[in-house]
Amino acid sequence: MKYKKVFRFVLIAMFSCCALGASAAEKGNVVFIHPDGSGLGHWNAARHLYAGPDGMLNWDRMERLGAYRVHQKNWLSTTSHAGATVHAYGKKVHFDSYGMDRKEPLTAASGKPMSIMEEAMEAGIRCGIVNSGHIGEPGTGVFLASSPSRGMVESIAADILESGAEVIFCGGEIYLLPEGVTGQHGEQGVRKDGRNLLEEAKERGFTIIYTRDELMDLPADTEKVIGIFAAVDTYNDRPEKELAEAGLPTYDPEAPTFDEMTEVALRLLSHDPSERFFLVAEEEGTDNFSNVVNASGMLDAIGRADEAIGNVMDFQQKYPDRKTLLLVGADSDAGHPTVWAPIKPGEDYVLPETSRSGAQLDGVDGTGGRPFRSKPDQFGNRYPFGIAWATTGDFPGSDVIKAHGFGSGHLGVTVDNTKPYAVMYRVLFGQAPTEK
């Protein structure tokens, strides 16, 4: 009997290994949505506002969730550019790194001196990026460019436009035009090298667009396109009081939203079923509004990210044979916002300016004042709430990462910041990066 049990165990183990091997050999597509600086506090607040305490965001409907560790090799926390570098290369780096290990060239976990997106393009996979901020924002930029400093936006922008990516949607027109040349968005270029990167891209066969209407009217078979939708960013990342005094909204109403850009990018990259694709899309406002403790802007940004998640999940449901992984996560928990809920408030309840701990407490108009109101719960109740901020920086907090669809089972429940690279690599190339 003992030998039969051992034999049965060996057979099961052999079958499991074969099954895992077969699964690992399959290749698919990847969409990585990066709502920068978003942790559980951001998503909990968004659920109350957009779906209600008993409701579900698109984010809530994703299949897998893992606790995410943000630390770098020389700091307990991370920066946006170092965090993006780990996602793109699968290696922990110095906290001041943009596609390098500080100023040293970086070899990825696959053993190749290139990012996962550069390796994907080398393999013939169609690639694209989307960013609600400017073109040099690291959450997407690091996948296509490397630099000794994230401040070298002019050279970073040139590298991105010359990278080979077929779809690029973002802001940052001033970094693409020479000094003295006024762009479509009304501001002059800042390039000191005299290059007009958009004219150069046209000569390489790119379609150049600037407006929401142009974006939505793009034919699905557009091969190469650059959409530049703002002089710098599509949002105004300033505190609520400053925005009110200047008469500015959180986001430019004329610019396409993050979910619109992501939906069109996905449509273009996936047009030919015979080709595989890789899209990295970053909603930068989730981080930038948190860094200036603007709760209204943060919630606006999270809502846009959730709409983009829903668009990708709709694609997965409609085309299950396309084998598409959706990965959603951030590199830190910016501001570490907490939902602050008063007990039995009156109809005209006004938020205090701080919580008992002294944390800044934000409502609709900024510090104190009108609270946010949740959507109704299962009993029909709507609740007032505020957002209490622990900090303005990007630090470890309630960081999580989620996965949905093809290959989501590779995520795990406790996830180092090098793991997203490994999960994306398995789906794109059919094997772990260390197997190369």
KAZICOR-V232781 format. One record per pair of residues at least 6 apart in sequence whose ideal C-beta (glycine too) atoms are under 7 Angstrom apart, sorted by the first residue. I is the first residue (numbers start at 1). J is the second residue. Records with the same first field share a line. If there is no record, write none. Layout:
I = J ; J
This chain:
24 = 426 ; 430 ; 431
25 = 430
26 = 323 ; 430
27 = 276 ; 428 ; 429 ; 430
28 = 323 ; 324 ; 325 ; 406 ; 407 ; 427
29 = 276 ; 277 ; 278 ; 322 ; 323 ; 324
30 = 278 ; 325 ; 327 ; 424 ; 427 ; 428
31 = 266 ; 279 ; 312 ; 324 ; 326
32 = 280 ; 327 ; 424
33 = 281 ; 305 ; 308 ; 309 ; 328
34 = 139 ; 280 ; 281 ; 282 ; 329 ; 330
35 = 283 ; 286 ; 302 ; 305 ; 330
36 = 80 ; 139 ; 282 ; 283 ; 284 ; 286 ; 287 ; 330
37 = 286 ; 287 ; 290 ; 330 ; 332 ; 333 ; 334 ; 394
38 = 286 ; 302 ; 330
39 = 333 ; 336 ; 397 ; 398 ; 399 ; 400
40 = 398 ; 400
41 = 336 ; 337 ; 338 ; 398
42 = 286 ; 298 ; 302 ; 337
43 = 57 ; 59 ; 302
44 = 339
45 = 299 ; 337 ; 339 ; 387
46 = 57 ; 299 ; 302 ; 303 ; 306
47 = 55 ; 57 ; 60
48 = 339 ; 374 ; 385
49 = 299 ; 372 ; 374
50 = 57 ; 303 ; 375
51 = 57 ; 375
52 = 374 ; 375 ; 376 ; 377
53 = 374 ; 377
54 = 377 ; 378
55 = 375
57 = 306
58 = 306 ; 309 ; 310 ; 313
59 = 306 ; 309 ; 328 ; 402
61 = 313
62 = 328 ; 402 ; 403 ; 404
63 = 403 ; 404 ; 408
64 = 402 ; 403 ; 408 ; 411
65 = 400 ; 402
66 = 400 ; 401 ; 411 ; 412 ; 413 ; 414 ; 415
67 = 400 ; 413 ; 414 ; 415
68 = 329 ; 399 ; 400 ; 401 ; 415 ; 417
69 = 415 ; 416 ; 417
70 = 77 ; 78 ; 83 ; 331 ; 332 ; 396 ; 399 ; 417
71 = 77 ; 78 ; 396
72 = 78 ; 82 ; 92 ; 93 ; 94 ; 95
73 = 92 ; 93 ; 94
74 = 94 ; 95
75 = 95
76 = 396
77 = 332 ; 394 ; 395 ; 396
78 = 95 ; 331 ; 332 ; 394
79 = 95 ; 96 ; 394
80 = 138 ; 139 ; 287 ; 331 ; 394
81 = 97 ; 98 ; 138 ; 142 ; 150
82 = 93 ; 94 ; 95 ; 96 ; 97
83 = 331 ; 332 ; 417
84 = 138 ; 139 ; 142 ; 331
85 = 93 ; 97 ; 98 ; 99 ; 142
86 = 92 ; 93 ; 417 ; 418
87 = 420 ; 421
88 = 99 ; 115 ; 116 ; 117 ; 142 ; 143
89 = 106 ; 108 ; 109 ; 115 ; 421
90 = 108 ; 109 ; 418 ; 421 ; 422 ; 433
91 = 106 ; 108 ; 109 ; 418
92 = 418
93 = 101 ; 106
94 = 101 ; 102
96 = 102
98 = 138 ; 142 ; 146 ; 147 ; 149 ; 150
99 = 106 ; 115 ; 142 ; 145 ; 146 ; 147
100 = 106 ; 146 ; 148
103 = 148
105 = 113
107 = 113
108 = 114 ; 115 ; 116
109 = 418 ; 421 ; 422 ; 433 ; 434
110 = 119 ; 425 ; 433 ; 436
111 = 436
112 = 119
115 = 142 ; 143
116 = 421 ; 424 ; 425
117 = 127 ; 143 ; 144 ; 278 ; 280
120 = 127 ; 278 ; 428
121 = 127 ; 164 ; 165
125 = 276 ; 277 ; 278 ; 428
126 = 166 ; 269 ; 275 ; 277
127 = 165 ; 166 ; 278
128 = 165 ; 166 ; 167 ; 168 ; 265 ; 269 ; 279
129 = 140 ; 143 ; 144 ; 165 ; 168 ; 280
130 = 169 ; 170 ; 261 ; 262 ; 265 ; 281 ; 282
131 = 137 ; 139 ; 140 ; 170 ; 282 ; 284
132 = 233 ; 234 ; 235 ; 258 ; 283 ; 284 ; 285
133 = 170 ; 171 ; 233 ; 284
134 = 170 ; 171 ; 172 ; 175 ; 232 ; 233
135 = 141 ; 157 ; 160 ; 170 ; 172 ; 175
136 = 153 ; 156 ; 157 ; 172 ; 175
137 = 282 ; 284
138 = 150
139 = 282 ; 284
140 = 280 ; 282
141 = 156 ; 160
143 = 280
144 = 159 ; 160 ; 163 ; 165
145 = 156 ; 159 ; 160 ; 163
147 = 155 ; 156
153 = 175
154 = 175 ; 191
157 = 172 ; 175 ; 176 ; 197
158 = 197
160 = 168
161 = 168 ; 197 ; 201 ; 226
166 = 223 ; 224
167 = 225 ; 265 ; 268 ; 269
168 = 226
169 = 227 ; 261 ; 265
170 = 228
171 = 228 ; 229 ; 230 ; 232 ; 233 ; 234
172 = 228 ; 232
173 = 183 ; 184 ; 185 ; 228 ; 230 ; 231
174 = 183 ; 187 ; 188 ; 189 ; 190 ; 231 ; 232
175 = 190 ; 191
176 = 189 ; 197 ; 198 ; 228
177 = 183 ; 189 ; 191 ; 196
178 = 189 ; 191 ; 194 ; 195 ; 196
179 = 188 ; 189 ; 190 ; 191 ; 192
180 = 188
181 = 188 ; 189 ; 196
182 = 188
183 = 189 ; 231
184 = 210
185 = 230 ; 231
186 = 231
187 = 231
198 = 208
201 = 208 ; 226
202 = 208
205 = 224
206 = 224 ; 225 ; 226
207 = 222 ; 224 ; 225
208 = 226
209 = 215 ; 225 ; 227
210 = 228 ; 229
212 = 254 ; 255 ; 256 ; 260
215 = 227 ; 256 ; 260 ; 261 ; 264
216 = 264
218 = 225 ; 264 ; 268
220 = 267 ; 268 ; 271
221 = 271
222 = 268
225 = 268
227 = 261
229 = 255 ; 256
230 = 252 ; 255
234 = 251 ; 252 ; 255
235 = 250 ; 251 ; 285 ; 288 ; 297
236 = 243 ; 248 ; 249 ; 250
237 = 285 ; 288 ; 289 ; 292 ; 297
238 = 292
239 = 292 ; 293 ; 294 ; 366
240 = 294 ; 296 ; 365 ; 366
241 = 366
243 = 250
250 = 296 ; 297 ; 300
251 = 300
257 = 304
258 = 283 ; 304 ; 305 ; 308
259 = 304 ; 307 ; 308 ; 311
262 = 281 ; 308 ; 311
263 = 311
265 = 279 ; 281
266 = 279 ; 311 ; 312 ; 315
269 = 277 ; 279
270 = 277 ; 322
273 = 322
278 = 428
281 = 308
283 = 301 ; 304 ; 305
285 = 297 ; 301
286 = 298 ; 301 ; 302 ; 305
287 = 334 ; 394
289 = 297 ; 298 ; 301
290 = 298 ; 334 ; 335 ; 337
291 = 334 ; 335 ; 392
293 = 335 ; 360 ; 362 ; 389 ; 392
295 = 337 ; 362 ; 387
296 = 364
298 = 337
309 = 328
312 = 326
313 = 326 ; 404
315 = 324
316 = 324 ; 326 ; 404 ; 405
323 = 406
324 = 405 ; 406
325 = 403 ; 405 ; 406 ; 407 ; 408 ; 427
326 = 403 ; 404 ; 405
327 = 403 ; 420 ; 423 ; 424
328 = 401 ; 402
329 = 400 ; 401 ; 402 ; 420
330 = 399
331 = 417
332 = 394 ; 395 ; 396 ; 399
333 = 395 ; 396 ; 397 ; 398 ; 399
334 = 394
335 = 389 ; 390 ; 391 ; 392
336 = 390 ; 391 ; 395 ; 397
337 = 387 ; 388 ; 389
338 = 388 ; 390
339 = 385 ; 387
340 = 355 ; 361 ; 385 ; 386 ; 387 ; 388
341 = 383 ; 385
342 = 349 ; 384
345 = 384
349 = 371 ; 384
350 = 368 ; 369
351 = 361 ; 363 ; 368 ; 369 ; 371 ; 386
352 = 361 ; 368
353 = 361 ; 367 ; 368
354 = 360 ; 361
355 = 361 ; 388
359 = 388 ; 389 ; 390
360 = 367 ; 389
361 = 367 ; 368 ; 386 ; 388
362 = 386 ; 387 ; 389
363 = 369 ; 370 ; 371 ; 372 ; 386
364 = 370 ; 372
371 = 384 ; 385 ; 386
372 = 385 ; 386
373 = 382 ; 384
374 = 382 ; 383 ; 385
375 = 382
376 = 382
401 = 411 ; 415 ; 420
403 = 411 ; 423
406 = 427
407 = 423 ; 426 ; 427
410 = 423 ; 426
411 = 423
412 = 419
422 = 432 ; 433
425 = 432 ; 433
426 = 432
